[in-house]
Amino acid sequence: MPKQFHSRNKIWNRKAIKVNNSYLCAMTNTKYPQKPPAGAFRVTVERVVKHDSRERMHYEYAYTVEAAPTGNDFLDHLAALVTRHGNVSAATYAAMIGITAPQLNATLAALSGAGLLEWTDEFAGSVAEALLAATNWRVKRVAEAALMSSPRAFNAFFRRRYKCTPQEWRWAHR
């Protein structure tokens, strides 16, 4: 059991986590879990005008996603992996980093106060917000860009996070 510290209605746990033969010590707030930092993922959308053989204009959209630097090598590396792989299991991310899934979850809890699900949700939400607001893509294509497994899973995620459908969110934010 980690040692607990009390201050103004908060309970802080001191954790020492061994990752690749080095220890990470951090104070974690167990009473009020945090989210990943706002703006952890930056999404830029560009509209490109193309002409076909009959000189008609068509619009294509190009987007890029980059992880904002946090100042912590572990969190920066994880954010880069999330931008490449999206919503995969904790065991998959842990294997990519070279640790076990429990070590990954404990390290994330100690360093950021947020779990892997919150990080992947922040990524998917950032991509979805940018693409729904800036493009006329169908929801299925936005779901693929957010690296969600299916449009149905994307709709369920969106309803859970924003309390409305993607189409309703698009109409409200255009």
C-alpha positions as CSV (number, residue, x, y, z in Angstrom):
1,M,0.0,0.0,0.0
2,P,1.5,3.3,-1.0
3,K,2.0,6.0,1.6
4,Q,-0.9,8.5,1.6
5,F,-0.7,12.2,2.2
6,H,-3.7,14.4,3.0
7,S,-4.1,18.0,2.0
8,R,-7.4,20.0,1.7
9,N,-9.8,17.1,1.0
10,K,-7.4,15.4,-1.4
11,I,-5.6,12.1,-0.9
12,W,-2.2,11.9,-2.6
13,N,-0.4,8.6,-3.1
14,R,3.3,8.3,-3.5
15,K,4.2,5.6,-6.0
16,A,7.5,4.3,-7.2
17,I,7.2,2.4,-10.4
18,K,10.0,0.4,-12.0
19,V,10.2,0.9,-15.8
20,N,13.1,-0.6,-17.7
21,N,15.3,-0.8,-14.6
22,S,14.7,2.8,-13.6
23,Y,12.3,4.1,-11.0
24,L,9.7,6.8,-11.6
25,C,8.5,8.5,-8.4
26,A,5.4,10.7,-8.7
27,M,2.6,12.0,-6.5
28,T,-0.8,11.0,-7.8
29,N,-4.1,12.4,-6.9
30,T,-6.4,9.4,-6.3
31,K,-9.5,11.3,-5.3
32,Y,-9.8,13.6,-8.4
33,P,-8.5,11.8,-11.5
34,Q,-7.2,14.1,-14.2
35,K,-7.5,14.2,-18.0
36,P,-4.7,14.4,-20.5
37,P,-3.6,18.0,-20.9
38,A,-6.0,20.1,-23.1
39,G,-4.6,20.4,-26.5
40,A,-2.4,17.3,-26.1
41,F,-3.0,16.6,-29.8
42,R,-3.0,19.3,-32.5
43,V,-5.0,18.7,-35.7
44,T,-4.6,20.9,-38.7
45,V,-6.9,20.6,-41.7
46,E,-6.1,22.1,-45.1
47,R,-8.5,22.4,-48.0
48,V,-6.9,21.8,-51.4
49,V,-8.6,22.8,-54.7
50,K,-8.2,20.4,-57.5
51,H,-9.4,20.6,-61.1
52,D,-10.6,17.6,-63.1
53,S,-10.3,17.0,-66.8
54,R,-13.3,19.2,-67.5
55,E,-11.9,22.1,-65.4
56,R,-14.4,21.6,-62.6
57,M,-13.2,22.4,-59.1
58,H,-13.1,19.8,-56.4
59,Y,-12.1,20.2,-52.8
60,E,-9.9,17.7,-51.1
61,Y,-8.9,17.9,-47.4
62,A,-5.5,17.0,-46.0
63,Y,-5.0,16.8,-42.2
64,T,-2.1,16.2,-39.9
65,V,-2.1,15.2,-36.3
66,E,0.8,15.9,-34.0
67,A,1.3,15.4,-30.3
68,A,2.0,18.5,-28.3
69,P,5.2,18.2,-26.3
70,T,4.7,17.6,-22.5
71,G,8.3,17.8,-21.4
72,N,8.2,14.2,-20.3
73,D,9.9,11.7,-22.6
74,F,7.6,8.8,-21.6
75,L,4.4,10.8,-22.2
76,D,5.7,12.3,-25.5
77,H,6.6,8.8,-26.7
78,L,3.2,7.4,-25.8
79,A,1.4,10.4,-27.4
80,A,3.3,9.7,-30.6
81,L,2.3,6.1,-30.5
82,V,-1.3,7.1,-30.0
83,T,-1.3,9.3,-33.0
84,R,0.0,6.4,-35.1
85,H,-2.1,3.5,-33.8
86,G,-5.3,5.0,-32.2
87,N,-7.5,2.9,-30.0
88,V,-5.6,-0.4,-29.4
89,S,-5.2,-2.3,-26.2
90,A,-3.0,-1.4,-23.3
91,A,-1.1,-4.7,-23.9
92,T,-0.2,-3.6,-27.5
93,Y,1.0,-0.2,-26.4
94,A,3.0,-1.8,-23.5
95,A,4.7,-4.2,-25.9
96,M,5.6,-1.3,-28.2
97,I,7.3,0.5,-25.3
98,G,8.8,-2.6,-23.8
99,I,6.9,-2.9,-20.5
100,T,3.9,-4.8,-19.2
101,A,0.3,-3.5,-19.3
102,P,0.1,-3.0,-15.5
103,Q,3.3,-1.1,-15.6
104,L,2.0,1.1,-18.4
105,N,-1.2,1.9,-16.5
106,A,0.6,2.6,-13.2
107,T,3.1,4.8,-15.0
108,L,0.4,6.8,-16.8
109,A,-1.6,7.2,-13.5
110,A,1.5,8.4,-11.7
111,L,2.7,10.8,-14.4
112,S,-0.5,12.3,-15.8
113,G,-3.3,11.1,-13.6
114,A,-5.1,9.9,-16.6
115,G,-5.3,6.3,-18.0
116,L,-4.7,5.0,-21.5
117,L,-8.4,5.2,-22.4
118,E,-8.4,9.0,-21.6
119,W,-5.4,9.5,-23.8
120,T,-6.9,7.6,-26.8
121,D,-10.3,9.3,-26.2
122,E,-8.5,12.7,-26.3
123,F,-6.8,11.8,-29.6
124,A,-10.1,10.6,-31.2
125,G,-12.0,13.6,-29.9
126,S,-9.4,16.1,-31.2
127,V,-9.4,14.5,-34.7
128,A,-13.2,14.2,-34.8
129,E,-13.8,17.9,-33.7
130,A,-11.4,19.2,-36.3
131,L,-12.6,17.1,-39.2
132,L,-16.3,17.5,-38.4
133,A,-15.9,21.3,-38.2
134,A,-13.7,21.8,-41.2
135,T,-14.8,19.2,-43.8
136,N,-17.9,17.8,-45.3
137,W,-16.8,14.2,-44.9
138,R,-19.3,11.5,-44.0
139,V,-19.2,10.3,-40.4
140,K,-17.8,6.9,-41.5
141,R,-14.7,8.6,-43.0
142,V,-14.2,10.8,-39.9
143,A,-14.4,7.6,-37.8
144,E,-11.6,6.0,-40.0
145,A,-9.5,9.2,-39.6
146,A,-9.9,9.0,-35.8
147,L,-8.7,5.4,-36.0
148,M,-11.9,4.0,-34.5
149,S,-12.7,0.4,-35.2
150,S,-16.1,1.1,-36.8
151,P,-18.6,3.9,-37.3
152,R,-20.9,2.4,-34.7
153,A,-18.0,2.5,-32.1
154,F,-17.3,6.1,-33.2
155,N,-21.0,7.1,-32.7
156,A,-21.0,5.4,-29.2
157,F,-17.8,7.2,-28.3
158,F,-19.1,10.5,-29.5
159,R,-22.4,10.2,-27.6
160,R,-20.5,9.2,-24.5
161,R,-18.1,12.2,-24.7
162,Y,-20.3,15.0,-26.2
163,K,-23.8,13.9,-25.3
164,C,-24.9,14.2,-29.0
165,T,-24.4,12.5,-32.4
166,P,-21.5,13.6,-34.6
167,Q,-24.0,15.1,-37.1
168,E,-25.7,17.1,-34.4
169,W,-22.3,18.4,-33.2
170,R,-21.3,19.3,-36.8
171,W,-24.6,21.4,-37.2
172,A,-24.0,23.2,-33.9
173,H,-20.3,24.0,-34.6
174,R,-20.4,25.2,-38.2
